[in-house]
Structures are given as structure tokens and as C-alpha cells.
Amino acid sequence: MKRCHNFNAGPAVLPVPVLERIREELLILPGAGMSVLEISHRSKTFEAILAEAEARLRRLLSVPDTHRVLFLQGGASLQFSMVALNFLPRDGVADYIVTGSWAEKAVEEARKVGRVNIAATTKDDGYARIPKPAELRLNPEAAYVHFTSNNTIFGTQWATEPEVGAAPLVCDASSDFLSRPLDVGKYALIYAGAQKNAGPAGVTIVLLREDWLACVPDGLPTMLDYRTHVKNRSLYNTPPVFAIYAVGLVLEHLEAQGGLAAAAAANAEKAGKLYAAIDSGGFYRGTAERGSRSLMNVCFRLPNPGLETVFLREAAAAGFEGLPGHRSVGGVRASLYNALPMESVAALVDFMRDFARCHG
């Protein structure tokens, strides 16, 4: 067998050198005498793995000393609740910028805790774009402003973070985390499921400005209190040992490839090549407005649903995986995460050109 062209939206493609390293070390982790799947999370071996993963993450993102790095569980979905429980007072309000389904879910969880102000939404436009700065209606009393940096379902992405003044800025960065440089100092909290660019499913990375912990109310369930995890260095309960180990290897690979600036350049090149194929000839149609297009998730349609079915069937037969759009919107979606090689994008472009020639 040979590896397919993996365009899955998540869990997603991982770097081949990382997979090879995992295979090499899976039976016996060097220095441990056992598999990484067997080591204790209280062992010096895992303490070193955890510390190295944090150190690499801090270097790649230039994380300032003001921020703590946490490796948690529960995915971004649990963070929807934790952010509100920790930082939205019962009698307070938080601003949420809604640009897709995951932002909607974050709002739903926050409303169970306190009041939510929808500072902007592009729902009436089918979430095909990012709000313009003039459209933001921020509440000056907001405890924080929450936004989703990249929208996997609709294929839109913020080019940079919204301007929110002095309000603490919170970001669900799950689907473009580590795809480009990021000024972490602008954020009070960033969270991201690892299964797009950082590693396998099972661990969620949180970057949290430490002084914001003073706002956390007492009486929260222990596991839902950020202070618990900060105090215990992500080791209050058994962490996802294997996932953190794999994240560390991905971070090592990213550093070796030139860091996030190099990743951003490669991602822009891949997306540019695919968008050029979509925009030429009139057979394919991108669903996101050009100024809001994601470099991570390229969503497009064909002239009719019947042709989309044929396209996806023939693409699967040709070795392309993960191309069906999200079940809520249909169409075609190609996810271009860091580890996806340019060769896969070039192969997809060739397939699209041949398909359009045969069916156009």
C-alpha cells in the first residue's frame, strides 16, 4: 500500500518523519525500556517530554513569560464551557464574534453561564466572509471578546485578530494554530485542539495570560478551573501522554523546517495553487469571499450536486481522502494543513483539471 493524499479536516495529516519516529520508538522509548504508551505520567521520562514540548511551543510562538502553557483534554468543545465558567461573571456580559458553526457552539455554552453580546455575525451571508472592522459592535463592559480564527466548515479565516481595545481577547485557534506566526501577547487566552497542525487528537493546547486568573471565581468544579491545571502544570489528572509526546515530535519537526514563518509561506503557496485552479475556467466556484478565504480549508462547489457526487467518488478512487464538505453544507473541502505536501495539492489540481475537461 502507499499513502493516500490526505485532505481530512481533522484528525488530519501528520508529517511522515514524525510518523516514522513514532513507529521507531513505539515499542521501546529510548531511555525508558518500555513504550510511551506504558510510561507513568509521574515519571521523569514524561516530565522531560512535557517540559520539552512546552519549551518548543514557547520558542515557535515566542510565548511571553506572562502566559502559561497548558495541555488539557476535552477538545475545543470543553473550552467553550471553561472560558465562560472562569471568566464570564454571572451578572456580566461577554462579546462573541460569530463566523461559523463552532462559534455558534461557543455562544451556546457561554449563555449557560452569563449574558452574551453578539458583537458581529455573518450568518445572513452564509458565513462566507469575515466581518469588517466597522461591523463590530463591542460592549464596553464585556468581560472578554471571543472569536474563532479559522472556520473549517465554511472556509474563512481572519487575516489578523480583530481590534478590541483593552478587552481581554480569547481565540479558538483550533484549525489554524501553528500555521503562521502569532503575537500571543495580544491575547488573554488561546485554545486549540491539536488534531489539525499540532498532533493527534486527544490533547488541547491552552495559552493563558497568568494575571487573568485573578478573575476566576471560587467554587468551580476542580477540573473546570484553570487554576487547577496551572498549579499542577497540566498534571492534576492523568494527561494524554501519547498525544503530548506526538505533539512534541511535531513541534521538533516544525522547528527543523524553519519555524512558523516557513510554515506560513508553504501554506500560502499551497492555497494559492488550489484557489487559482478553482478560479480559472468557471467550472469550480469557491464558497468564501476572496478577502476572507482560508489558507487551511478550501471550500468549493461544482456546477450541480450530481457532479459533486461524481467528483467525490472519482477522487476517492484516485487516492484522495477527506474531500467531502462538512455534512451540514456539502460541497467539496480540501484541508491544507502544515503536513500536507505540495505534491498532494498538485495532484488534486491535475485531477480537477482533468475532471473539468471531461465534465465541463
N, C-alpha and C positions, 0 to 999 in steps of 0.2 A: 504494500500500500504506500501511497505518497500523501503528503499533507495537502489538504484542500485549500482553497482561497477562503479564508475565514473572515466574513464581514459581520459576524454576530454583534449585536448591540450590547451584550453583557449577560453573563460572563463572556469575556472576549478573548481575542488572540493574545498570546504571550510570546515574548522573544524566544526564538529557538535556542539560543545559547543558555537561557535560563532553564528551559525545559530539560536540556541536556545535562546541566549541572544538577538539577533535582534528581534526574534518573541516576546519575553517577553517585550521588550521596544518599539516596533514599534508603538503602539497606543499612549502611553504616555511615553516620555523620562523622566527619573527621574529628578525632579527639574525644568522641562520645562513646564509641563502642556499641552504639545502637542507632536505630533510625530516629530521625527528627520527629516521627510520629509517636515515638515511645518516650522521649525525654520528659523529665519533670519541668513544669514551668517555674519551679523554685530552684532549679539547678543553676550553677554558674554558667553552664553552656548556654542555656536560654537567656540568662541575664545578659550575656555578651551579644547574642543575636538581637535582642530587643534594643540594647544600647547602640549597636551599630546601625540598625535600621533608623533609629531616631537621628543619629548623627548624620547619616547620609541624607535624610529628608531635610534636615536643617541646612546642610550645605547646598543642596539643589535649589531650595526655595529661599535661601538666605533668611530663614526664620529668625526674627529678632528674639533677644533674651526675654522680652516681655510676654512671649507666648509659650504655652505648654503644648507638648505633642502627646496625644492620647491614641491608643489603639484599642478600639471598642468593638462591640458586637451589635447585631440588630439592624445593620444597614442604615441607609438614609431614612428609612421609614421610622425607625426608633428615634432618630434625631429630630424628626418633625415634632415629636412629643417632648423630648428632653429640652430642646431650646425654649419652648413655651413654658414648661414647668419651672425651669430655672430662672428665666429672665423676663417673663411676662407677668406682672403683678395682676392679681385677681381684679383689682379695680383700675387696671391700666389698659393701654392700647398699644398695639404693635402694627407697623406698616408692612404690608406684603405686596410685592410686585408680582403679578400673576401672568406668566408667559407660557403656560402649558399644564399638562395633567399632573406632573409631580408638584408643581407649585400649588395647584388646587388641593392636593392631598395635604400639603404642609398647612394650608389655611384651615382645612377641616379639623386638623388636630389642634391647632392653636386656639380655635374657637371653643374648644372644650375647656380651656384654661382662662381665657380673658377675651377682650374685645379686639377685633381685627379691623383695620382700615385698609381697604384695597386701594393702594396708592396709585396703581395703574394696572390695566389689563388689556390684552389684545385678543380677548376671546371672540369679540364680534368680527375680527378679521381672521378667524380660524387659526389663531396663534401662528400666523405666517410671518410675523415680524416681532422685533423688539421695540418696546415703547420709546418714543422720542423723549429727550430730557424735558421738553416743555409739557409733556403729558403727565409728569409725576405730580401727584397731589399728596405731599407728605404731611403728616400730622406733627406739629412741633412738639407735642407731648409724647411722641412714640418712644417706647422703651427700646426699640431697635427697628431696623429695616431689613427685611429678608428678601432675597432674590435667588433665582436659580440661574447659574451662569450659562448652562447649555441645556438644550431641550432635545432629548433623544427622539421623542415621538414625532415632533414637528420640524426638526432640523434647523433650529435657530440658535444663535449664540450671541451673548454680549461681547462686543469687541473689547470693552473695558468695563470696570464696575460703574454703577450709577453714582452720581454725585448726591450725597445725602446729608451734607453738612456735618454737624457734630454728633449725629445719632450713631450709635453702635451699628456696624454693618455686619450682617450674617449672610453667609452664602452656602447654598447647596451646590457644591462644585463636583458632584459625583462623576459626571460624564465628560469633563474636560480637565480634571485635576491632573497635574504633571504634563499637560500637553504644551505648555508655554510658561514663560516666566510670570511670576505673580508677586505683587507688592503686598506681602502678608501683613505688614504694619498698618495697612488701611482697614483691616478687618478686626472686629471683635471676636468673630468665630467663623471658621470654615470647616465644613464637614464633607466627607466624600467616601462613598463605598469604593473599595479597592478594585472592583472587578471590571474596570474599563481600561485604565492605564497603569494602575499601581500593583496589581497582583491578582490572585484568585479571589473568588467570593468567600466571605466569612469574616472579614475584618473591615472596620470602618475607621478612617483616619480623621482625627479632630485636631484642629489648631485653634487654641483658645487663649485669648488675652487674659493673663492671670488676674489682673486687678478687677476684671468684671465679675469675678467670683464673689466679691463683696455684696453683689445684688441678689445672690441666691437665697431664697427663704429657707428657714429651718423647717423640718418636718416632712421633707420629701422622702419617698421610698429610697432606701440606701443605694440601690443600683441605678436609680434615675437621677442621682445628684452628682453633678460634675466634680464636686469637691472630693467625693469618694475616690474617683479614679485619678485625680491629680495627686491626692495624698498618697495613694498606693502605687503610683507610677504605672497605671494600667494593669496592675497585678492584684486587684482586690479579689477577683474570682479567677478561675482558670481561663486564660486568654486563648484565642485561636492560634495555637503555637505554630502549626504548619503554615497557615496563611501569613503570619508575620515573618516567618523565615523566608517564604517566597517573595514577599514584598521587599525584604532586604536584598534579595538577589536581583530583583527588577531595578531597584534603586542603584545598585552597583553597576548594572548594565547601562542604565541611563547616564551615569557619570562617565563611564568609559566611552560612550558615544558622543560626548561633548556637552552634556547637560541639557537644560530646558531650552536654551536658545537654539541649539541644533535640532531638538525635537520639534520646536515651533516651525523652523524653516522647512523641515521634511514634511510636516503635516500640511503646511500651506501649499507645498508643491504637489502633494498627492491630491488634495482637494481641488486645486486649480485645474489639474488634468481632468478630473472627473466632471467638474462643472463645465469645463469647455466642451466636453463631449455631449453633455445634456443640452447646452445652449446652441449647439450647431445643428442645423438641418431641420429643426421644427418637429421632429418625431417625439422627442422626450420633453418633458416640462418639469422644471424644478418647482417645488411647492412653497419654498420660503422666498420672501422678498430678497433681492440681491444684496441689499445692505445689511441684512440680518442673517445671512447664510452661515450655517455651522461648518467648521472645519472637521468636526468629529463625526457628524451624522448627516449624510447627504440623502435627502428625500426627494423622490421624483415620481412622476406618473407617465404612463403611456397613453396613446390616443383613446383607449377604452379599456374597461375592466377585463374583457375577454382576452385582449392582447397581453395584459399584465399577467394573467394566469399562464398563458403560453410562455411568456418571457421567464417567469419564475421557474416553471417546470423545466424548460430547456437549460436555464442557468444551473439549476441543481444537478442536472445530468452531466453538465460540463465541468463540475467540480467547484461551483460557487455556493457557499453556505451562508445562511443568515441574511439573505436579501429581502425576504418579505417584510413589508412595512408593519408597524405595530398593529395588532388586531383591531384597535379602536379606529384606525384611519385607513388601513390598507395601503395600496401602492407599493413602492419599492424603497428600500432604505439600505444604504451601504455605509457601514460604520468604519471609519478610517483611523482607528486608534494608533498610538505610537508604534506598536509592534507589528502592525500590518505593513508588509514590504511594498515598495513601489511596484514590484513585479506583479502583485495581485491587482493593483489598480490598473496597470497597463493591460493586463489580461482581460479585466472587466470592460475596459474601454473598447478593446478589439471585439469582444463578444457583442457589446451594444451596437457597434458599427455594423457588424455582420447581420445582427437581428433586424436592425432598421432597414438595411438594404433588402432583406428577404420579405419583410412585412410592411414596409412603408408604402 
